[in-house]
Amino acid sequence: MLLLLPFMLTMGAAMHPYYVDVTEIRIDSKKHTLQLSCKMFTDDLQDALHRKSRTKVNIMKNDTVGRRLIEAYIRNHISLKIGSQPVALDFIGYEIEEEACWSYFEAPAKSISKIEASTKQIKKIEVTSTLLFEEHETQTHLIHCYFDGVRKSAKLVNPEAKAEFAR
């Protein structure tokens, strides 16, 4: 057993967990809609919510407390700009899918129409995301932005927090 201990310790050091979340932004210029979805591991999100609220959280219940905490957390850690204008987002809800939590937001159509009227067309969007950065120093964000079905992607690794997408 003593002979195996050094081998086991080096194997443990070589294997390390990966911390990844996914954000999807879908823009449909014909319908004047913008939808945002965030997918995070449930245990990582619960840890972040617990740390912020100092309250034991069980988001598996999908209750009012969990919804309120998830909404506040994501609002504090993600922002979108079209041109120089911030995009207001309404929280739709969340769902648990196996070991992950999907959270859903959308911009009111009036808000998107107003931005489009001032810019003629959404040509560029800036995303700032620090989701789970305080939980894991190796946190990685995969961001997918769909302009009328055409996908563009970016990878952000903590502390890098900004990505821009252009048509």
Rosetta blueprint (number, residue, H / E / L):
1 M L
2 L L
3 L L
4 L H
5 L H
6 P H
7 F H
8 M H
9 L H
10 T H
11 M H
12 G H
13 A H
14 A H
15 M L
16 H L
17 P L
18 Y L
19 Y L
20 V E
21 D E
22 V E
23 T E
24 E E
25 I E
26 R E
27 I E
28 D E
29 S L
30 K L
31 K L
32 H L
33 T E
34 L E
35 Q E
36 L E
37 S E
38 C E
39 K E
40 M E
41 F E
42 T H
43 D H
44 D H
45 L H
46 Q H
47 D H
48 A H
49 L H
50 H H
51 R H
52 K H
53 S H
54 R L
55 T L
56 K L
57 V L
58 N L
59 I H
60 M H
61 K H
62 N L
63 D L
64 T H
65 V H
66 G H
67 R H
68 R H
69 L H
70 I H
71 E H
72 A H
73 Y H
74 I H
75 R H
76 N H
77 H H
78 I E
79 S E
80 L E
81 K E
82 I E
83 G L
84 S L
85 Q E
86 P E
87 V L
88 A L
89 L L
90 D E
91 F E
92 I E
93 G E
94 Y E
95 E E
96 I E
97 E E
98 E L
99 E L
100 A E
101 C E
102 W E
103 S E
104 Y E
105 F E
106 E E
107 A E
108 P L
109 A H
110 K H
111 S H
112 I H
113 S H
114 K H
115 I H
116 E H
117 A H
118 S H
119 T H
120 K L
121 Q L
122 I L
123 K L
124 K E
125 I E
126 E E
127 V E
128 T E
129 S E
130 T L
131 L L
132 L L
133 F L
134 E L
135 E L
136 H L
137 E L
138 T L
139 Q L
140 T E
141 H E
142 L E
143 I E
144 H E
145 C E
146 Y E
147 F E
148 D L
149 G L
150 V E
151 R E
152 K E
153 S E
154 A E
155 K E
156 L E
157 V E
158 N L
159 P L
160 E L
161 A L
162 K E
163 A E
164 E E
165 F E
166 A E
167 R L
